[in-house]
Amino acid sequence: MVPIREVSVLDTTLRDGLQHEERYMSLKNRLRLLDSLVEAGVRKIEVGSFAHPDYLPQFREIETFAMMLPRYENVEYTFLALNRRAVERAIKLKNEGAPIHRIVRGCFSCIVALPCDPYFPKIRYCTMGASITSEKEFAIRPGGGAKMSIRNLKTA
């Protein structure tokens, strides 16, 4: 067995941990939470989603929050963008100076409504092939400067 030299953790508290909260968390409190994560040693943080605020109200101020993010040395910020418009919004913010290091372009390889997730049926779906096409399209945009990832979020 090869000894583990390094463990990389992507913390999703600010995105996944908040997206189902009924009470809105202020941007000031989000920054406090972010500071605590960095103070605890977290270096990769999934900050939020560019989902439509009607579907995920916790992210109604995601553009403002992205621009407020502290520029810590050795801390990477990841954002979730499930459709073309969301990716375009993220790239625009990146070009305006937001510290966006990675955009996760999620996709659904099938449509499955999960009763435990009230937002799932409202999210726009795409096939893996459509997502790969989108990745190529967005990756070549001049000035984008962010890594693009594809993650299959739900499968049958």
Disulfide bonds with the S-S distance in Angstrom:
none
